[in-house]
Amino acid sequence: MDHSNSKMNKAIECHVTQCDHHCGTQDYCSLDRVCIGTHEADPTVDQCTDCRSFVRK
């Protein structure tokens, strides 16, 4: 589903254009809420975190 014309949530900035929830040319998410998690036991840098709401286009 292409969310380029969906209501963008300006509270959730996103630069992952490969995600189905990304708002096309606007760097925002179309979801009302996202889930953020980690794949590390003790995250210490931002690369240790993940957007669990990600859906590949």
Rosetta silent file (secondary structure, phi, psi, omega in degrees, C-alpha in Angstrom):
SEQUENCE: MDHSNSKMNKAIECHVTQCDHHCGTQDYCSLDRVCIGTHEADPTVDQCTDCRSFVRK
SCORE:     score description
SCORE:     0.000 S_00000001
   1 L     0.000  131.250 -179.916    0.000    0.000    0.000 S_00000001
   2 L   -90.881  118.451 -177.877    1.404    3.423   -0.966 S_00000001
   3 L   -98.229   17.573 -175.956    1.055    5.926    1.865 S_00000001
   4 L   -63.094  -25.389  178.934    2.413    8.904   -0.097 S_00000001
   5 L  -108.347    7.233  179.340   -0.994   10.596    0.006 S_00000001
   6 L   -75.607  166.040  174.848   -1.950    9.380    3.484 S_00000001
   7 L   -65.532  119.058  178.486   -2.201   11.590    6.520 S_00000001
   8 L   -85.233  143.649  178.472    1.350   12.067    7.686 S_00000001
   9 E   -97.180  103.334 -176.428    2.042   12.063   11.395 S_00000001
  10 E   -71.397   -3.369  174.752    4.340   15.041   11.965 S_00000001
  11 E   -86.985  -11.882 -179.412    5.137   13.683   15.427 S_00000001
  12 E  -123.359   93.964  176.118    6.922   10.699   13.816 S_00000001
  13 E   -78.907  137.307 -178.316    9.748   11.732   11.513 S_00000001
  14 L  -145.931  136.324  179.363   11.053    8.842    9.404 S_00000001
  15 L  -115.561   16.857 -178.883   13.739    8.575    6.737 S_00000001
  16 L   -96.235   88.590 -175.237   13.221    4.887    5.887 S_00000001
  17 L   -69.797  -14.431  178.576   11.762    5.154    2.404 S_00000001
  18 L   -79.503   -7.239 -179.726   11.677    1.356    2.047 S_00000001
  19 E   -84.456  139.309  179.349    8.922    1.160    4.694 S_00000001
  20 L   -65.532  -20.910 -179.615    5.311    0.872    3.544 S_00000001
  21 L   -88.931   -4.835  179.732    4.287    3.411    6.219 S_00000001
  22 E   -68.982  143.337 -175.611    6.648    6.127    4.888 S_00000001
  23 E   -92.316   56.689  172.500    4.838    9.128    3.402 S_00000001
  24 L    58.138 -115.612 -177.745    6.432    9.223   -0.041 S_00000001
  25 L   -82.365   -6.439  178.795    8.362   12.449   -0.593 S_00000001
  26 E  -100.944  132.918 -177.391    7.695   13.590    2.987 S_00000001
  27 E   -85.305   63.987  177.969    9.963   12.186    5.709 S_00000001
  28 E  -138.781  162.475  177.015    7.176   11.204    8.074 S_00000001
  29 E   -94.714  149.030  178.167    5.341    8.058    9.103 S_00000001
  30 L   -92.696   -4.936 -179.709    1.658    7.533    8.309 S_00000001
  31 L   -79.027  154.667  173.765    0.995    5.527   11.484 S_00000001
  32 L   -77.462  -27.333 -175.110   -0.643    7.005   14.578 S_00000001
  33 L  -151.436  142.610  175.718    1.756    5.042   16.769 S_00000001
  34 L  -121.424  160.007  176.729    4.972    3.059   16.260 S_00000001
  35 L  -111.814  123.222  178.547    6.653    0.353   18.314 S_00000001
  36 E  -110.187  135.346 -179.516   10.385    0.790   18.996 S_00000001
  37 E  -139.903 -166.463  178.519   12.462   -2.084   20.316 S_00000001
  38 E  -141.878  155.080  175.631   15.989   -3.416   20.441 S_00000001
  39 L  -108.815    9.801 -178.561   17.851   -6.493   19.272 S_00000001
  40 L  -115.040  150.319  176.978   20.522   -6.123   21.970 S_00000001
  41 L   -71.378  -32.909 -178.405   20.512   -7.210   25.608 S_00000001
  42 L  -139.678   79.082 -176.568   22.088   -3.890   26.654 S_00000001
  43 L   -61.673  134.722 -179.060   21.630   -1.253   23.907 S_00000001
  44 L  -124.911  -16.759  178.968   24.300    1.471   24.015 S_00000001
  45 L  -136.438  162.025 -175.701   24.012    3.245   20.637 S_00000001
  46 H   -60.593  -25.934  178.710   21.142    4.180   18.328 S_00000001
  47 H   -66.857  -12.479  178.546   22.064    1.369   15.899 S_00000001
  48 H   -83.411   -7.117 -176.817   20.910   -1.082   18.592 S_00000001
  49 E  -102.739  155.337 -176.640   17.304    0.108   18.297 S_00000001
  50 E  -137.850  144.888  170.330   14.687   -0.976   15.766 S_00000001
  51 E   -87.573  109.573 -178.614   11.329    0.254   14.531 S_00000001
  52 L   -80.053   -1.678  175.467    9.152   -2.824   15.030 S_00000001
  53 L   -90.239   -3.454 -178.114    6.381   -1.192   13.013 S_00000001
  54 L   -59.185  133.792  174.031    8.493   -1.456    9.841 S_00000001
  55 L  -134.074  120.922 -178.724    6.809   -3.148    6.870 S_00000001
  56 E   -64.975  135.794  177.382    8.827   -3.589    3.673 S_00000001
  57 L   -64.178    0.000    0.000    7.197   -2.012    0.587 S_00000001
